[in-house]
């Protein structure tokens, strides 16, 4: 489609994306182990493209102005936008890209990937072109590489899915059949996480003590396999145990700080079947597996009173 046709026939276009959380396997997944990630539809991103004559403008809660002048913190999404426009053969002008996100950044919930996916979808809609899954993953990887340095790819894959996924580098993605409804809570510690730095810290540890750290990463991989088995066999108590065991390994790797540990201990004291950090750690969020729907609501209120910045009760519906 020519730029002239785009500018006259497509005045606005919208793209949306939900977020995600990692159930188990974070950090180990970067080093070849599997991970399980869950689409998280309670929060997400909407991107709207509007034809407005003049320079291409990015309109977000963090920045308003020309795309080519975005601050360093937004360079990943800016590069994603300009590369997608180039791919679609649309000039980087006469556009306002408005981003409305309820996904808090720096919390391990896939904020950068959610924004990238929603923007790419909106740009393809603006060009009146179908976006294949392969195109979406390739273009979103631009923003993810900037945000995380060496991303595993799990964020984008989960954000574009509607069921839990089993992710392992260089292996086909598997959908996980969950055999019972599971009630989770995602609780924000109020502290920002720096996934890029956390990933690098584990990589540095692996170089310094390869045998010891590799054993820890392998152990997380083993726990992830057992967690998959628990999901597929409707064994939520066993799943909770696997989450707790994974947290021990993450603490050893140095990616669980005092604020996260405090929330995790409290959730367990209040009856959570399992609780652990989710995402990069050293800030960000924890997840807790509740006993049932009533317990989930009660635990959500208690976590808020205990100091969690935000709490999202979430039901993972059975799909198998």
Phi, psi and omega in degrees: 000137181284159178298325181296318181293321178299312187291335183261331187258337183242091184282325179218157176205149184235144172224141181231159176203144174267180180257196181204163165222151177272125179286313183196146176112359181300150184072310177297328182296331179294335185250030170097356178274162179280165173214156175244128180234149187239125171299139186234089188281357182290336177227151184192192185227140171239130177242132179236130178258130179231136177284116176222121181302140179126194180292155176292128186243138171256125181242105180219174180290343182260339185198140171228123179159186181301141182299324183287355180245017181298147178294166183304322183297339181248011183296327180299311180289327177297316178296322177299317179296310184294322179291323177293318176300317179296319179298322181275357181060044176246130178299146179277069181197167176060033181223143165241124179253109182260125182245122178240111186237137171255007179270113181293130179288156176070027182239004180078017183255012175083031184303311183296320179291321179297316178297314181300314182297316181295319180294315180299316179299319181292322180292320176295320177296322178297322178277000181057045179236142173288139178253116178286161179298322180294318178297318181298314181295317182295315182287322179293333180297337178298310180291322182293321179296321178294319184287322191241354178084292178226076186291148178287334184099354185292326183299306183296319181297321181286322181294334179264009180250168176234008175223160177303145181237149172259118185242132174215129183305136177065022175232153177298144177289138176246142171269138183260129178272108180274128189265353176210155175296136179235135184255112181248159167235137170250122184238128181274124180290343185089352179255134177288142175256149175245091185301319181302314180291321180295317178299318180293323181296321178291321177299319178294319177299319181298324178289324183283321182225070189301318183292312182295311183291324177297323176299320179295317179294320177296322179296318177298321177298317178297316178298325179293318175300317181291327177293322177299317178299320179295319178298319185280346181243015176055054180237079187290330178293320177292322177300317178301319178298320179296322178296317179296319180294322178296324179298322178302317181292321179294323176297319178298324180285353175081023183251007178245113185272180185297323181293315178297314181301322180295315179294319180296314179299318181296315181301319179293319178299330181268016170100004177299138179289335178193152178206144181198169173288162174226134181094209186290330181086190186050056188113182179088222191238161168245161169239148177224140178262115182275165182286323182194185184296315181296313179299323180299315180294318180296316181293325178299315180295319181294321179294323176297314180295330182282345176126001176297138184292315175214150177224131179240106171290138187216133177257120172270108185283144177296144181222018180222000000 
